[in-house]
């Protein structure tokens, strides 16, 4: 339009200089406008996708090494029939997105594998319960246009995007066929009773023939949705208190937080909540799963579209101090945590998040009196860590889980109405109290 005006001004001056009639000037004007209209109406031969379309994490799980898990004396591991491996079998795993979309992709992980991981075929569909799926919703997964995929040791890979409408809380099933011996390597424990194995290539089967339930979930660690909306994506990062410890599904506090957000005024903006908790996890030292300092960048900050992370770690660091020197415990006095080491570690997580422009909230460490973790020295350490957390000015929010869960009559212990009987893990009511303690305003952009 600016060019048109400039041209007309030039033409008028020329017309006046050469005494061109007003009629000829008017006709030139009409022709120029028509030419501009034709140019504007010409369709773009290469229409672009919406510039704001982007992938956002809708479900994820923090993986761990199967070999370390199986060797842990605290885990009662029973080898699977035929050995701890897939061989000519199909794996089917359920997962529940926390935000909906029309197009999705799936992440497969070989993070702890020692050999290349070959997936001979894979699919995704809506689950109809247990190992059954809706055939009408079945979508074949491809990888760079190919039907199979090989993932190098230590690596992860996303499938190509596939059109499948999903809703928040709706169960989805991912199936993968392994045509060669595939030792168990990368697993997660976020939910129980959500994975099955069956003989042969059954990725398209409506129900797995001869399905065998698995004790762990394998290889599938993420589901993203493609969206053009501005979505806030929160990663809850922690140990078994975050993972759910038997309350996972709709019972863990991240799941309840997701429900609060979906039902509240934040829903119009779109909010996803991912659970990156690992039972038994520690901030400073490896144990069950890599330590929090080493896995934070990938399990929390590495999720697609993450905007916020909520950190709750320290219980196992403090509590395991009570077992240093006990038979079978690999920790040494040199490994003993202090309040200063724990707060230094938390501060490192804060710096990592802020360096990437991700908002970070920290939760206070809940009470654990009445457990083998508790003694006066450990209680003093927990109090010191919580004082440091409550005093933070360099975070975007502090969630006082300690205050939400403690017994008013004995603040060093969990409220008996809010734990599952072990004085350490919240029950469903306890997880609801944790979710309610989070000010939703702190999750605004």
C-alpha positions in Angstrom: 0.0 0.0 0.0 2.9 2.4 0.8 4.4 1.7 -2.6 1.0 2.4 -4.2 0.6 5.8 -2.5 4.2 6.7 -3.4 3.6 5.7 -7.1 0.4 7.7 -7.3 2.1 10.8 -5.9 4.9 10.4 -8.4 2.3 9.9 -11.2 0.4 13.0 -10.1 3.5 15.2 -10.1 4.4 13.9 -13.6 0.9 14.4 -14.8 0.9 18.0 -13.6 4.3 18.6 -15.1 3.2 17.2 -18.5 -0.4 18.5 -18.3 -2.0 15.0 -18.3 -5.7 15.1 -18.0 -7.6 14.3 -14.8 -9.3 11.5 -16.7 -6.0 9.8 -17.4 -4.9 10.2 -13.8 -8.1 8.7 -12.5 -7.9 5.8 -14.9 -4.3 5.1 -13.8 -5.4 5.2 -10.2 -8.2 2.6 -10.8 -5.8 0.3 -12.7 -3.2 0.4 -9.9 -5.7 -0.4 -7.2 -7.1 -3.3 -9.2 -3.6 -4.6 -9.7 -2.9 -4.4 -6.0 -6.1 -6.3 -5.3 -5.2 -9.1 -7.7 -1.8 -9.4 -6.1 -3.3 -9.6 -2.6 -5.8 -12.2 -3.7 -3.2 -14.5 -5.2 -2.9 -17.6 -2.9 0.5 -18.4 -1.4 1.7 -21.6 -3.1 3.5 -22.6 0.1 1.1 -21.9 3.0 2.9 -21.8 6.4 1.9 -23.6 9.5 0.9 -21.3 12.4 4.2 -19.8 13.6 3.2 -20.4 17.3 2.6 -24.1 16.9 4.9 -26.0 19.3 5.2 -29.2 21.2 4.3 -29.3 24.9 4.8 -32.1 27.4 1.4 -33.7 28.4 2.7 -36.8 30.2 6.2 -37.9 31.2 8.0 -40.2 33.6 11.5 -40.0 35.1 13.3 -43.2 34.1 15.9 -45.2 36.1 18.3 -48.1 35.5 16.6 -51.5 35.7 19.9 -53.2 36.7 20.4 -50.9 39.7 16.7 -51.3 40.7 16.9 -55.1 40.5 20.1 -55.2 42.6 18.7 -52.9 45.3 18.1 -55.0 48.5 15.1 -52.9 49.3 13.4 -54.0 46.1 11.9 -57.5 46.0 12.7 -58.3 42.4 11.5 -61.5 40.7 12.9 -62.2 37.3 10.4 -62.4 34.5 9.7 -65.8 32.9 12.2 -66.2 30.1 14.5 -63.7 31.7 14.5 -59.9 32.2 14.2 -59.1 28.5 11.8 -58.7 25.6 12.3 -61.2 22.8 9.8 -61.4 19.9 7.3 -59.6 22.2 5.0 -56.6 22.2 5.0 -54.1 25.1 1.8 -52.2 25.7 1.8 -49.3 28.2 -0.9 -47.0 29.4 -0.4 -43.3 30.1 -2.7 -40.4 30.8 -2.1 -37.0 29.2 -2.6 -33.9 31.5 -3.5 -31.6 28.6 -5.4 -32.4 25.4 -4.6 -31.9 21.7 -5.2 -33.0 18.2 -1.7 -34.2 17.3 0.7 -36.1 19.5 4.2 -37.7 19.5 5.7 -40.3 21.8 9.2 -40.5 23.4 11.1 -43.8 23.6 14.2 -44.0 25.8 17.3 -46.1 25.8 18.9 -43.8 28.5 20.2 -46.7 30.5 20.7 -49.3 27.8 24.1 -50.8 27.1 23.3 -51.8 23.5 21.3 -50.3 20.7 17.5 -50.5 21.2 15.6 -51.6 18.1 11.8 -51.0 17.9 10.6 -53.0 15.0 7.0 -51.5 15.0 5.0 -49.2 17.2 1.5 -47.8 17.5 -0.6 -45.5 19.7 -4.4 -45.7 20.4 -7.0 -44.8 23.0 -7.1 -47.3 25.8 -10.4 -49.1 26.6 -9.0 -50.6 29.8 -6.1 -52.8 30.8 -4.3 -54.1 27.7 -7.3 -53.3 25.3 -7.5 -50.5 22.8 -10.0 -48.9 20.5 -9.2 -50.2 17.0 -10.8 -47.1 15.3 -8.3 -44.9 17.1 -5.2 -46.9 16.2 -2.4 -45.0 14.7 0.9 -46.4 13.4 3.9 -44.6 14.7 6.8 -43.7 12.4 10.2 -42.3 12.9 11.5 -40.0 10.2 9.0 -41.7 8.0 10.2 -45.2 8.7 8.3 -47.9 10.5 11.2 -49.0 12.7 13.7 -47.3 14.9 17.1 -48.0 16.5 18.1 -45.9 19.5 21.8 -45.7 20.5 22.8 -46.4 24.1 22.1 -43.4 26.4 19.9 -41.7 23.8 16.2 -41.0 23.4 14.0 -40.5 20.3 10.6 -39.0 19.5 8.2 -40.5 17.0 6.9 -38.4 14.2 3.7 -36.5 15.0 0.5 -38.3 14.4 -3.1 -37.1 14.3 -4.9 -38.5 17.3 -7.2 -36.3 19.4 -6.6 -36.8 23.1 -8.2 -35.2 26.2 -6.7 -34.5 29.6 -7.0 -37.5 31.8 -8.0 -39.8 28.9 -5.9 -43.0 28.9 -3.7 -43.7 25.9 -1.9 -46.9 25.1 1.5 -47.1 23.4 2.6 -50.5 21.9 6.1 -51.4 20.7 7.3 -54.7 19.1 10.8 -56.0 19.7 11.9 -58.5 17.1 15.2 -59.3 18.8 16.4 -59.9 22.3 16.1 -56.6 24.3 17.3 -56.7 27.9 15.3 -54.6 30.4 17.3 -51.4 30.8 15.3 -48.1 31.0 12.2 -48.4 33.3 10.0 -46.2 35.4 7.8 -46.8 38.4 5.4 -43.8 38.1 2.3 -46.0 38.0 1.6 -49.6 38.7 -0.4 -52.2 36.7 -0.1 -50.2 33.5 2.2 -52.3 31.3 1.8 -55.7 29.6 3.8 -57.9 27.3 2.5 -60.4 24.8 4.2 -62.8 22.2 4.6 -61.7 18.6 3.9 -58.5 16.8 0.6 -57.3 18.4 0.9 -53.6 18.0 -2.4 -53.5 16.1 -4.3 -56.0 18.2 -7.4 -54.7 19.9 -6.4 -56.9 22.9 -3.1 -58.4 23.5 -3.2 -62.2 23.1 -1.7 -63.9 26.2 -0.9 -60.6 27.9 1.4 -60.8 30.9 1.4 -57.9 33.4 4.8 -56.3 34.1 6.2 -55.1 37.4 7.8 -52.0 35.8 7.0 -49.7 32.9 9.6 -49.8 30.1 11.1 -47.5 27.4 8.1 -45.1 26.9 8.8 -41.9 28.8 6.9 -39.1 27.2 3.9 -37.8 25.3 3.8 -34.4 23.8 0.8 -32.5 22.2 1.1 -30.0 19.4 -0.6 -26.7 20.2 -0.8 -23.1 19.2 -2.1 -22.1 22.7 0.0 -20.4 25.3 0.4 -23.3 27.7 1.9 -23.3 31.2 3.7 -26.6 31.8 4.7 -27.5 35.3 7.2 -30.3 36.2 6.9 -31.7 39.7 10.3 -32.9 40.6 11.0 -35.1 43.6 11.0 -38.5 45.3 8.3 -40.9 46.3 6.2 -38.2 48.0 5.9 -36.6 44.5 5.7 -39.9 42.6 2.8 -40.9 44.8 4.1 -44.0 46.7 1.0 -46.1 46.0 -1.3 -43.2 45.4 -0.3 -42.6 41.8 -2.9 -42.4 39.2 -5.3 -39.7 40.4 -3.9 -39.8 43.9 -0.5 -38.2 43.8 -0.4 -34.4 44.5 0.8 -33.5 40.9 -2.3 -35.3 39.6 -4.5 -33.4 42.0 -2.8 -30.1 41.1 -3.5 -30.8 37.5 -7.2 -31.4 38.3 -7.3 -28.1 40.3 -5.8 -26.2 37.4 -8.2 -27.8 34.9 -11.2 -26.9 37.0 -10.0 -23.4 37.9 -9.6 -20.1 36.1 -6.2 -21.2 34.8 -7.9 -23.7 32.5 -8.5 -21.1 29.8 -4.8 -20.7 29.3 -4.0 -24.4 29.3 -1.9 -26.0 32.0 0.0 -29.3 31.9 1.5 -31.0 35.0 4.2 -33.7 34.6 5.3 -36.0 37.5 9.1 -36.4 37.5 9.2 -38.1 40.9 11.2 -41.3 41.6 10.6 -43.2 44.8 13.7 -43.3 47.0 15.5 -40.6 45.1 18.0 -38.3 46.7 19.2 -34.8 45.8 22.9 -35.4 46.5 23.7 -39.1 46.0 22.6 -41.8 43.6 20.3 -44.4 45.1 17.1 -45.4 43.4 17.6 -43.4 40.2 20.3 -40.9 39.5 20.7 -38.1 42.1 18.5 -35.1 41.7 21.4 -32.8 40.8 22.4 -34.9 37.8 18.9 -35.6 36.5 17.3 -32.2 36.9 18.4 -30.8 33.6 16.9 -33.7 31.6 13.9 -34.9 33.7 12.6 -31.4 34.6 14.2 -28.7 32.4 14.4 -30.9 29.4 10.6 -31.5 29.0 9.0 -29.9 26.0 7.6 -26.4 26.7 8.4 -26.4 30.4 7.6 -23.1 32.1 7.6 -24.0 35.8 9.2 -26.6 38.0 8.2 -27.5 41.6 11.0 -29.1 43.6 10.5 -31.3 46.7 13.7 -33.2 47.6 15.7 -33.8 50.8 13.7 -36.3 52.8 15.8 -39.3 51.7 19.1 -37.3 51.9 18.3 -36.5 55.6 16.7 -39.8 56.5 19.4 -42.1 55.0 21.9 -40.4 57.3 20.5 -42.6 60.1 21.8 -45.7 58.3 25.4 -44.8 57.7 27.6 -47.6 59.0 24.8 -50.1 59.0 25.5 -53.5 57.3 24.8 -53.4 53.6 24.6 -49.7 53.4 27.1 -48.3 50.8 27.0 -44.8 52.2 30.1 -43.8 54.2 30.6 -41.0 56.8 32.2 -39.0 54.0 28.9 -39.2 52.2 26.9 -37.9 55.2 24.7 -34.9 54.2 24.6 -31.7 56.1 22.0 -28.9 55.9 24.5 -26.8 54.1 25.1 -29.4 51.4 21.4 -29.9 50.9 20.7 -26.2 50.6 23.7 -25.7 48.3 22.3 -28.5 46.1 18.8 -26.9 46.0 20.4 -23.6 45.2 22.1 -25.2 42.2 18.7 -26.4 40.9 17.4 -22.9 41.3 20.3 -21.5 39.3 19.9 -24.1 36.5 16.2 -23.3 36.2 16.6 -19.5 36.2 19.4 -19.7 33.6 16.9 -21.2 31.2 14.1 -18.7 32.1 12.1 -21.4 33.9 10.2 -20.3 37.0 11.1 -22.4 40.1 9.1 -23.1 43.3 10.5 -25.1 46.2 8.6 -27.1 48.8 9.6 -27.5 52.4 10.5 -31.0 53.6 7.6 -32.7 55.3 7.9 -34.3 58.8 8.9 -37.9 59.3 8.9 -38.6 63.1 7.9 -42.2 63.8 10.0 -43.6 61.0 13.4 -45.2 61.0 14.6 -41.9 59.4 14.0 -39.9 62.5 16.3 -38.9 65.2 17.0 -35.5 66.9 20.0 -34.8 64.7 18.0 -35.4 61.5 15.1 -33.4 62.8 17.5 -30.5 63.4 18.8 -30.8 59.9 15.2 -30.9 58.4 14.4 -27.7 60.4 17.5 -26.0 59.1 16.8 -26.9 55.5 13.2 -25.6 55.9 14.3 -22.3 57.4 16.6 -21.8 54.4 13.7 -22.7 52.0 11.3 -20.3 53.7 13.8 -17.5 53.5 14.4 -17.7 49.8 14.1 -14.4 47.8 15.6 -15.8 44.6 12.7 -18.3 43.8 9.3 -17.7 42.3 7.4 -19.4 45.2 7.8 -21.4 48.4 5.2 -24.2 49.0 5.0 -25.0 52.7 4.3 -28.7 52.5 5.6 -29.1 56.1 2.9 -26.8 57.4 0.2 -28.5 55.3 1.0 -32.0 56.5 2.3 -31.7 60.1 0.4 -32.8 63.1 -0.8 -29.7 65.1 -0.2 -31.7 68.3 3.3 -32.8 67.3 4.7 -30.7 64.5 7.7 -33.1 64.0 5.3 -35.8 62.8 2.8 -36.1 60.0 -0.9 -35.5 60.8 -2.2 -39.1 61.4 -5.2 -38.3 59.2 -2.8 -37.5 56.3 -0.4 -40.4 56.0 -0.8 -44.0 54.9 0.3 -45.6 58.2 4.1 -45.4 57.7 4.5 -41.9 59.1 6.4 -40.9 55.9 4.1 -41.0 52.9 0.9 -39.0 52.5 -2.3 -40.8 51.8 -4.8 -39.5 49.3 -6.0 -36.9 51.8 -2.4 -35.9 52.4 -1.8 -35.4 48.7 -5.0 -33.4 48.4 -3.6 -31.2 51.2 -0.4 -30.8 49.3 -2.1 -29.8 46.1 -4.3 -27.3 48.1 -1.2 -25.7 49.6 -0.1 -24.5 46.2 -1.2 -21.0 45.4 -2.3 -21.2 41.7 -1.4 -17.6 41.2 2.2 -18.6 41.6 1.8 -20.7 38.4 0.8 -17.6 36.3 3.2 -16.4 33.7 
